[in-house]
Structures are given as C-alpha cells and as structure tokens.
Amino acid sequence: MNSTPADDDGGPLPGTTGTIDLTTPSPQPIDITGQVHHLPCCVKFTGPTDVSHYFKPKPTGVEMEGLRVEEAYFRGRKLLGTTIELPEGYSGFVLGKKNPAKDNVKKNTSKGKSSITLDENSNNWEMLAKSQKITVWNHESPPSQDDAFLRTFHWFSVSKALHEPLTDEDLASVSITQGQNSQRDGRQ
C-alpha cells in the first residue's frame, strides 16, 4: 500500500513533498571535488561510463579576468572553461533516493495489531557525494566573469546581505539618514 501519491510511472506527483538528508552518511560521502563539470550541451544518457577515458581537460596556462582557462574536447568540439571554488558555506551534492527497504518502512499499529508497509514510491533523498568545486565550460570562447553561470554566484553575497541580522548600529544609521531626509524635504 502506498502512502505517497504516485503518477503513472510510479514517481511522486507534482506538489508532493519529500525530504533531503544532507547529514554526513557513514561511510563518508564520496568527495568528487574536481570531477563536476557544467557542459554547454545536453547528454541524453543516464548510467555509468568511463568519462575520464574520453574527456581529458588540460590547463592552458592562460589566465583571463582572474580565471584560469582550461581546454577540453567533447564529441570533437573544443571547450574552454574554468574551475571555480564554491563560496564558503556552500557545497554541491549528488543525491540518490533512499533505499525503501531500509529507510521507508512504515509501522502501523491499529486495533492492537502491528504491520509493516514498504513505501516504495517515497520521495526521500540522501547525499551520495559532495563537491567544493565546479568546472564551467563554453564552446570555443574563453570563460568570463560575465558568463551567465558565473554571474549567478553574485547572488550569494546578495542573499547573505538580505538575510543577515541587522545590528543596533545599522538601525541607528537608518534612523539618522531618514531623519536628515525628512528635514531636507521639509517634513518632520
């Protein structure tokens, strides 16, 4: 018996909830730092493959806009990219569905009887691997601070500023500034 609504493929319906467990599993998650790549293409394949046999990035020795340029070829197309550190406090994760037999067992106790139900369509995920770097690639053009992907990293500082608690000094500074503006505009 399923307790999670499912679509025709057995997956959870849109709008259903789930969990993501980012606690450090035992054994330690696989560290894939230096192995995460954002490619400018769509690969229509899911499954294992010997990527390192075919995809061999190399440093070029060139630095542009503070970014070290790397070069690689993918399916005969030249790629230029750069490896960037994720900001402090941020990590990249590879998630996998939790094992339903182990983690999604539901115990029912009704009318003095007890039974166990497996929730096979559960929407619960766990961390399998972790990374602190990502390599971003472009088709034949060197990486730039103006690349759309790299520009998204500016939002980390905006987010921090928006969510950082205000200090008493911040509030006093705003009050003084507002008072000066009101006086200048002839308002009290």
N, C-alpha and C positions, 0 to 999 in steps of 0.2 A: 504494500500500500504506500503510495506517495503522499508526502505531506507538502511538497513543493509543487506548485502548478508547473506543468510542462507543455511545450509546444509539440508539434508532430514529430520532430526529430529527437524528442526526449530531453531537450535543453530547457532551461528556465524561461518563462515568458518574460517579455519586456515589462519592466516595472516591478519585478520581483526583487527581493533583497537577498543578500548573501554576506559572507564575511571574508576578509583577507587577513590571514595570520602572518604578521611580519616579525614575530618573535624568533629569535635565533634558534633554529632547529638543532637537534642533536642527531647525527654529527653536524659539524659546522656546514653552512651552505657553501656551495662551490663558488670560489672567487673568480669571476670572469672579467675582471678589470683588464682592459687592453684587447678584449675579444668582442666588444659590442660595436657594431657598425650600422650607421644610418645611410642606406644606399638610395640614390635617386632613381629607383626603379621598383617594379612590383615583381616579386618572385612567386609564381604560382606553384609552390611545392611546400608540403609540410612533412617533415621527417628528417631522419639523420642523413648526413652526407659529410664527406671528407673535405670541408671548406678549405682548410689550410693547405691542401694539395693543389687547389686551383686559384685561390685568392691570396696573393702574396704582396701586401703593402710594403713599400720601401720609403725611407726618408729621402728627400731630395736635397737637403742641405740649404734650402731656401726658407727665409722667414719673411712673411708679409703681414703687416698690421699686428705684429706680435704673435702671429700664428705660425707654427712650424708646418710647412707643407709636406704632405706625403703623396706618393703616387702608387696607383694600382691599376689593374685591368680587370674588367668583369665582362665576360662574354665578348671579348675583343674591343670593348670601349674603354678609353682612357678615363680614369677618375683621378681627381685631385682632392685632397681632403686634409683635415687636421684633427688631432686628438685633443679633446678638452676634458679637464677635470670637472666633475660636478661640484657645485658650491658646497661649502662646509654645511653639514647637517642634512644633506640630500644624498640619496643613493638611487641607483637603478636596480630593478628587481626582475627576475624571471619567476613567474607564478605558475603553479600547477594545481589542478583540482585535488582536493584532499581525498585520500583513499576512503571510499564509502564504507568498506567493510570495517575499517579501523575507527574512523572519526565520526561517522554519521549514523551511529547506532542509536535508535530511539527506544527508550524503555517505557512501556505503557503499563500502568497499574490501574485497573478498573475492576470493580466487583470482586476484589480480593484475588484476582488472577494477574499474573505478570507475563508480558510477552515482549519480544524484541523485534523491531522493524528496521530494515535497512532502508535508508533514504538515498537511493541510487542517483536521483536527479538533483542532488544537493548543489547549491551554488556557493560552496565554501572552498576557499583557495588558500594555499600556503606558499611560502618563499622556498624556491629551489636553488636559486643562485643570486649573487649580488655583485654590483659593479660600481666603481667610483669614477670611471672614465667612459667616454663615448667618442668614436671617430665618425665625423660627418664628412660625406663625400659629395662632390659636384662633378657633372660631366665636363671634363676638359677645361673648366675655369677654376682658378685658384680660390681657396676659401677666403672669406672676407667677414669682417665684423658685421657687415650689412646683410649677410645671408639670413634668410627667414628663420631657420632653425636656431642659429646663434643669437638672433635678436630676442628670442623667447627667454633667454637667460637673464635679460634685463628685468623681467617681471619678478624674479626672486627678490631683488632689492626693493622693488615697489611693494611687493607683498609684505616684506618684513617691516617696511615703514608704516604700512596701513594697519598691521596687526600688533605692532609694538606698543606696550602700555605708555601712556603719557605720564610724564613726571610733573611734580608741582611747578618746577621751573618752566616747563612747556606751557602749562595752563596760565601761569602768571604772564609770560611773554605774549600770549594771545590776547589776554585781557588788556594789557597795556597798549598793544597795537590797535585793538578795536576802539579803545578809549581815545586814542590820538586821531583815528579816522573820523570818529563821531564829532570831535571838537573841530576838526578841519572842515567838515561838511556842515557845521552849524547846528548839529544835533547834540543833545545832552543825554 
